[in-house]
Amino acid sequence: MLSTLRENRPARLATAALAAALALTASGCSLESTGGGDTVKVVIGYQSKTINTVTAGTLLKAKGFLEQRLNGLSAAGGKKYAVEWQDYDTGAPITAQMVAEKIDIGSMGDYPLLINGSRTQASERSKTELVSITGYNPKGALNMVVVAPDSKAQSLNDLAGQKISASVGSAGHGTLVQALTRAGIDPKSGVEVLNQQPQIGSSALESGQVAALSQFVAWPGLLVFQNKARLLYDGAELNVPTFHGVVARRDYAAQHPEVLDAFLQAQLDATDFIHQHPLDAAQVVADNAGLAPEVVYLYNGPGGTSFDTTLKPSLIAAFKGDVPYLKSIGDFADLDIDRFVDPAALKQVYQERGLNYDAELANTANPAPITGTDPVAGRSVTNPALASEIWFAGQDTTQPAADPTSLLRAVKQARAQGRTVRAAYVPDAELGTRWFADKALWVHDGDTYLPFSTPAAVQRYLAQHPSGKTIGYDDAVNEVRQ
């Protein structure tokens, strides 16, 4: 059985309101701006390449879900609406535009959200509220540190005294600060952090101007996929949730509550789409963000990022724990997280759709696990900690594997049949992070093959299991017994 159909959450798309809107507006089209006094403008700030915000950004925009919702309101006798989308590389410029009251709704990562809340609170018109989550990882695997493929560094400690590229104030920088501190390295004096946009930092790493790059998704996976970097540090080692979310200006939401409601409805539409059609969603995002579909699917596919809009207590607790980061990077106003976080609008949307917000809030399992039957092992895929996945070239569906060892057998079988593997995904044996099978570091222990994402993870395993031996991916494929 193929693993592209996800049935673990109730479908929300077939609601009467959306059906009416779809009848009026073709998918992906834009609203007409009449310029009249009865036209309400809404400006959305998003990051096309930050693919854990796609349900409030790239995918949402491409599918036209927001425009459909708003056109439904207009058709029911309401005002006309004009949507303007503004694309940025990081959350910082979105915050600047919200302070200037030029963006009404925006999405960004947790550390930028802290800065957003702090910067916007001074004025009643610019003051923002955190209204929903786009995606999260319960351990923090959305941020990573990569080094050049030929780097001799094996752990963060090897970066002491070196130059590291990061976007100061970003989620990637926040993870770097925490990780260095835990490693006993002063983030300010123990390394030299170059404040660079992701693209600039990627070029700096490739040219050897920096020893490492610390960034948020999808940059680490993209560079590794392109063979321009290898993973040194997985943010999941921190074991602290990291997330991306949506902020809205309170003043705008108070004046136009129907717009915020429509946005959150549309975000749920996009969330359903990514759960129900993961490969299609990955292709849509790839086409609109200029990223490789294989990289988008690494994060947006099943078993990757948890796309769940609810404001979970674990995420808010981690958010509060990140507040000291504000003081570490500059003079920021204190932020009252409890007042900044407001789930009221989202709860209303859940109620309107007949959904149980509290039940979904309490559910911490990934809403889109890898499911189906492993055709090689001949058994159901039931353990999310082991579930793996293969995407064959020329196929519009994927093949599940019950565990990484079975995935290796499937790849071996496919090679014998002359089939090409477009991408294969496995969970890190220690941290659970979804990673490329051919970029993972493999250990052969008895009859089992274990993938790890970083050299440090391999060493931790071998220290506890001396029977294990490191092995290359291709050798593992060749040696695994059918």
VEXMARGU-338849 format. One line per 3 residues: number of its first residue (from 0); their letters; for each residue x, y, z of C-alpha. Coordinates in pm, whole numbers, plus 50000, padded with zeros to 5 digits. Each point is the difference from the previous one (the first is absolute). Layout:
REM VEXMARGU-338849
NUM> A> X/Y/Z; ...;
***
This chain:
REM VEXMARGU-338849
0> MLS> 50000/50000/50000; 50127/50343/49914; 50039/50263/50267;
3> TLR> 49869/50316/49841; 49647/49990/50142; 49986/50129/50358;
6> ENR> 49680/49916/50185; 50099/50075/50358; 49832/50341/50013;
9> PAR> 49645/50084/49882; 49980/50173/49666; 49902/50361/50037;
12> LAT> 50003/50119/49643; 49648/49905/49899; 49819/50265/50196;
15> AAL> 49704/50185/49862; 50171/50337/50025; 50302/49887/49804;
18> AAA> 49787/49825/49742; 49815/50324/49939; 50325/50192/49976;
21> LAL> 50149/49746/49759; 49701/50043/49777; 50080/50368/49978;
24> TAS> 50376/49997/49976; 50237/49766/49819; 50285/49864/50210;
27> GCS> 50298/50229/50026; 49841/50313/49853; 50026/50344/50156;
30> LES> 49735/50238/50116; 49921/50309/49801; 50080/50327/50172;
33> TGG> 49734/50249/49902; 50164/50290/50177; 49659/50094/50137;
36> GDT> 49932/50099/50356; 49833/49668/50073; 50310/49797/49912;
39> VKV> 50194/49863/50296; 50370/49949/49940; 50195/49730/50183;
42> VIG> 50378/49978/49973; 50162/49664/50074; 50369/49964/50080;
45> YQS> 50147/49656/49937; 50327/49818/49925; 49976/49783/49691;
48> KTI> 50315/49802/50080; 49919/49947/50368; 49798/49694/49924;
51> NTV> 49861/49939/50348; 49785/50310/49948; 49855/49877/49670;
54> TAG> 49649/49952/50139; 49995/50373/50075; 50219/50098/49705;
57> TLL> 50121/49828/49684; 49745/49719/49980; 49717/50221/50126;
60> KAK> 50078/50263/49739; 50046/49755/49714; 49673/49817/50064;
63> GFL> 49802/50320/50043; 49826/49880/50315; 49991/50344/50164;
66> EQR> 49865/50173/49690; 49734/49730/49970; 49890/50053/50358;
69> LNG> 49986/50377/49964; 49817/49983/49669; 49746/49782/50178;
72> LSA> 49942/50283/50247; 49959/50250/49715; 49756/49774/49818;
75> AGG> 49792/49979/50317; 49950/50376/49992; 50315/50113/50178;
78> KKY> 50270/50241/49896; 50257/49937/49731; 50352/49900/50104;
81> AVE> 50342/50051/49844; 50285/49775/50111; 50365/50104/49963;
84> WQD> 50274/49741/50059; 50350/50116/50097; 50283/49745/49993;
87> YDT> 50309/50031/50225; 50306/49788/50081; 49966/50024/50379;
90> GAP> 49752/50117/50262; 50181/50324/50086; 49874/50211/49705;
93> ITA> 49646/49870/50055; 50020/50128/50358; 50134/50335/49880;
96> QMV> 49705/50035/49765; 49755/49905/50273; 50150/50265/50228;
99> AEK> 49943/50245/49714; 49639/49869/49972; 50064/49891/49641;
102> IDI> 49950/49624/50052; 49688/49868/50168; 50073/49628/50035;
105> GSM> 50339/49829/49993; 50166/49665/50063; 50347/49922/50137;
108> GDY> 50198/49778/50237; 49996/50001/50379; 50298/50225/50067;
111> PLL> 49889/50258/49740; 49655/49981/50159; 50157/50106/50330;
114> ING> 50153/50301/49831; 49674/50072/49821; 49808/50004/50327;
117> SRT> 50259/50217/50171; 50035/50253/49717; 49631/50045/49928;
120> QAS> 49864/50041/50355; 50088/50369/50034; 49708/50115/49785;
123> ERS> 49636/49893/50017; 49978/50011/49620; 50307/49785/49940;
126> KTE> 49956/49762/50296; 49983/49639/49885; 49867/49672/50137;
129> LVS> 50105/49641/49932; 49685/49840/49860; 50104/49659/49865;
132> ITG> 50285/49758/49934; 50095/49892/49650; 50238/49712/50077;
135> YNP> 50223/49878/50279; 50251/49737/50105; 49973/49875/50360;
138> KGA> 50377/49968/50037; 50126/50298/49800; 50110/49833/49676;
141> LNM> 49893/50290/49779; 50332/50180/50050; 50342/49856/49922;
144> VVV> 50370/50080/49965; 50178/49884/49685; 50364/50006/49892;
147> APD> 50179/49954/49668; 50006/49639/49873; 50377/49975/50057;
150> SKA> 49998/50167/50344; 50187/49813/50272; 49752/50119/50265;
153> QSL> 49822/49715/50178; 49811/50198/50264; 49914/50357/50103;
156> NDL> 50312/50009/50219; 50210/49989/49683; 49854/50337/49899;
159> AGQ> 50150/50187/50297; 50181/50310/49881; 49855/49965/49648;
162> KIS> 49767/50216/49791; 49639/49887/49981; 49737/50150/49771;
165> ASV> 49651/50054/50145; 49714/50246/49964; 50004/50174/50339;
168> GSA> 49652/49996/50147; 49893/49697/49798; 49899/49658/50127;
171> GHG> 50329/49862/49865; 50195/50253/50204; 49797/49929/50312;
174> TLV> 50081/49631/49973; 50368/50080/49946; 50011/50213/50315;
177> QAL> 49841/49725/50208; 50214/49725/49849; 50329/50185/50047;
180> TRA> 49909/50084/50358; 49929/49635/50078; 50331/49904/49840;
183> GID> 50181/50243/50233; 50079/50251/49724; 49914/50367/50055;
186> PKS> 49773/50096/49703; 50151/50351/49999; 50369/49946/50068;
189> GVE> 50054/49632/49926; 49911/50031/49632; 49957/50281/49749;
192> VLN> 49642/50012/49875; 49957/50173/49665; 49651/50144/49965;
195> QQP> 49903/49893/49648; 49687/49918/49806; 49969/49627/49922;
198> QIG> 50103/50034/49634; 50307/50207/50089; 50096/49758/50275;
201> SSA> 49965/49705/49765; 50240/50165/49756; 50238/50083/50285;
204> LES> 50004/49635/50107; 50059/49879/49647; 50289/50243/49948;
207> GQV> 50161/49916/50333; 49945/50344/50156; 49823/49839/50297;
210> AAL> 50050/49668/50173; 49630/49931/50048; 49649/50121/49928;
213> SQF> 49717/49995/50256; 49659/50041/49840; 49635/49905/50004;
216> VAW> 49817/49776/49755; 50038/49943/49714; 50358/50125/49969;
219> PGL> 50187/49718/50179; 49817/49729/49807; 50037/50188/49672;
222> LVF> 50376/50040/50032; 50049/49637/50103; 49778/49884/49714;
225> QNK> 50212/50207/49759; 50319/49843/50142; 50115/50345/50109;
228> ARL> 49997/49917/50372; 49968/49724/50255; 49808/50007/50325;
231> LYD> 50205/50067/50313; 49738/50080/50262; 49632/49910/50015;
234> GAE> 49790/50245/50202; 49810/49699/50138; 50295/49943/50233;
237> LNV> 49866/50290/50205; 49675/49808/50050; 49811/50330/50013;
240> PTF> 49699/50052/49771; 50041/50247/49719; 49717/50131/49786;
243> HGV> 49875/50253/49748; 49685/50199/50048; 49765/50274/49883;
246> VAR> 49976/50349/50147; 49731/50257/49929; 49979/50368/50087;
249> RDY> 49739/50030/50275; 49870/50329/49867; 49945/49857/49652;
252> AAQ> 49839/49683/50139; 49766/50208/50215; 49891/50206/49699;
255> HPE> 49971/49700/49766; 49939/49685/50207; 49850/49831/49695;
258> VLD> 50338/50028/49823; 50188/49829/50281; 49729/49735/50015;
261> AFL> 50030/49944/49623; 50379/49981/50026; 49990/49736/50273;
264> QAQ> 49733/49807/49809; 50225/50012/49694; 50299/49889/50206;
267> LDA> 49803/49693/50106; 49911/49941/49634; 50372/50005/49915;
270> TDF> 50082/49778/50298; 49746/49744/49881; 50142/50014/49649;
273> IHQ> 50355/49932/50118; 49876/49704/50207; 49780/49852/49727;
276> HPL> 50222/50070/49697; 50358/50019/50132; 50179/49941/49668;
279> DAA> 49777/50244/49813; 50053/50256/50276; 50377/49953/49983;
282> QVV> 49996/50059/49625; 49787/50313/50037; 50233/50141/50264;
285> ADN> 50309/49906/49799; 49866/50169/49687; 49916/50319/50187;
288> AGL> 50304/50016/50230; 50269/49895/49752; 50100/49699/50211;
291> APE> 50056/49636/49908; 49683/49795/50061; 50209/49735/50175;
294> VVY> 50114/50260/50254; 49651/50137/50055; 49868/49646/50052;
297> LYN> 50274/49930/50256; 49839/50256/50230; 49641/50025/49875;
300> GPG> 49946/49630/49942; 49858/49747/50248; 50215/49940/50303;
303> GTS> 50162/50341/49959; 49869/50327/50139; 49681/49975/50208;
306> FDT> 49756/50231/49821; 49755/50077/50279; 49847/50344/50056;
309> TLK> 49923/49966/50372; 50199/50199/50255; 50125/49707/50206;
312> PSL> 50111/50054/50361; 50336/49834/49928; 50072/50252/49725;
315> IAA> 49898/50297/50213; 50212/49872/50290; 50301/49975/49769;
318> FKG> 49917/50346/49864; 50015/50142/50352; 50334/49830/50052;
321> DVP> 50135/50178/49691; 49925/50350/50137; 50353/50053/50143;
324> YLK> 50126/49977/49642; 49855/50347/49940; 50232/50156/50256;
327> SIG> 50298/49810/49860; 49977/50165/49658; 49894/50355/50081;
330> DFA> 49785/50245/50187; 49652/49852/49970; 49691/50081/50202;
333> DLD> 49874/49731/50235; 49735/49780/49844; 49708/49852/50193;
336> IDR> 49952/49670/49816; 49663/49927/50161; 49859/50327/49864;
339> FVD> 50175/49960/49664; 49851/49655/49935; 49629/50014/49919;
342> PAA> 49825/49683/49874; 49651/50154/50009; 49966/50053/49623;
345> LKQ> 50131/49651/49922; 49765/49841/50252; 49713/50182/49831;
348> VYQ> 50106/49860/49662; 50010/49648/50142; 49652/50048/50141;
351> ERG> 49872/50128/49666; 50134/49686/49830; 49857/49768/50262;
354> LNY> 50345/49896/50121; 50122/49935/50352; 50281/50246/50070;
357> DAE> 50080/49860/50345; 50033/49645/49867; 50242/50107/49729;
360> LAN> 50186/50219/50247; 50062/49696/50220; 50115/49779/49712;
363> TAN> 50380/50019/49973; 50045/49727/49737; 50110/50106/49652;
366> PAP> 49670/50051/49814; 50148/49849/49682; 50201/49686/50077;
369> ITG> 50131/49762/49735; 49738/49726/49964; 49917/49709/49775;
372> TDP> 50146/49655/49939; 50369/49937/49940; 50000/49781/49684;
375> VAG> 50352/49872/50066; 49951/49908/50366; 49640/49901/49943;
378> RSV> 49870/50178/50309; 49825/50319/50099; 50198/50311/50079;
381> TNP> 49905/50073/50360; 50301/50147/50184; 50056/50372/49923;
384> ALA> 50348/49979/50152; 50105/49753/49728; 49767/50076/49709;
387> SEI> 50186/50087/49680; 49897/50093/49646; 50120/49969/49640;
390> WFA> 49910/50226/49709; 50072/49826/49671; 50068/50198/49684;
393> GQD> 49697/50027/49776; 49758/49915/50280; 49736/50230/50146;
396> TTQ> 49970/49790/50314; 50254/49883/50257; 50084/49662/50147;
399> PAA> 50015/49958/50378; 50256/49792/50187; 49943/49866/50349;
402> DPT> 50354/50087/50107; 50332/50122/49853; 50133/49646/49948;
405> SLL> 49695/49914/49793; 50049/50322/49804; 50353/49887/49910;
408> RAV> 49856/49669/49877; 49744/50187/49791; 50272/50217/49845;
411> KQA> 50211/49691/49926; 49701/49833/49837; 49923/50311/49797;
414> RAQ> 50356/50026/49873; 49988/49638/49888; 49683/50080/49808;
417> GRT> 50152/50309/49841; 49772/50239/50186; 50135/50341/50105;
420> VRA> 49952/50133/50351; 49920/50370/49985; 50030/50041/50377;
423> AYV> 49990/49780/50308; 49927/50118/50353; 50088/49842/50335;
426> PDA> 49969/50111/50364; 50320/50062/50197; 50037/49699/50231;
429> ELG> 50073/50220/50303; 49795/50317/49955; 49734/49897/49750;
432> TRW> 50076/50282/49756; 49885/49921/49645; 50304/50005/49771;
435> FAD> 50122/49894/49657; 50097/49632/50005; 50298/50053/49769;
438> KAL> 50128/50291/50211; 49959/49819/50332; 50291/49843/50186;
441> WVH> 49933/49626/50032; 50095/49749/50267; 49972/49622/49950;
444> DGD> 49924/49821/50326; 49911/49632/49970; 49719/49966/49747;
447> TYL> 49894/50361/50043; 50109/50311/49812; 49963/50329/50185;
450> PFS> 50007/50348/49839; 50128/50308/50185; 50001/50361/49890;
453> TPA> 50325/50120/50165; 50347/49863/50084; 49943/50076/50369;
456> AVQ> 49687/49783/49999; 50197/49711/49848; 50269/50030/50266;
459> RYL> 49744/50005/50279; 49847/49679/49869; 50333/49822/49948;
462> AQH> 50112/50094/50350; 49703/49806/50137; 49997/49725/49735;
465> PSG> 50356/49888/49915; 49857/49728/49777; 49893/50264/49749;
468> KTI> 50208/50085/49692; 49975/50304/49775; 49911/49932/49638;
471> GYD> 49935/50213/49694; 49651/50024/49853; 50079/49820/49674;
474> DAV> 50189/49727/50185; 49702/49959/50232; 49768/49963/49701;
477> NEV> 50232/49743/49842; 50054/49799/50318; 49650/49992/50151;
480> RQ> 49846/49655/49978; 49665/49965/49824;
***
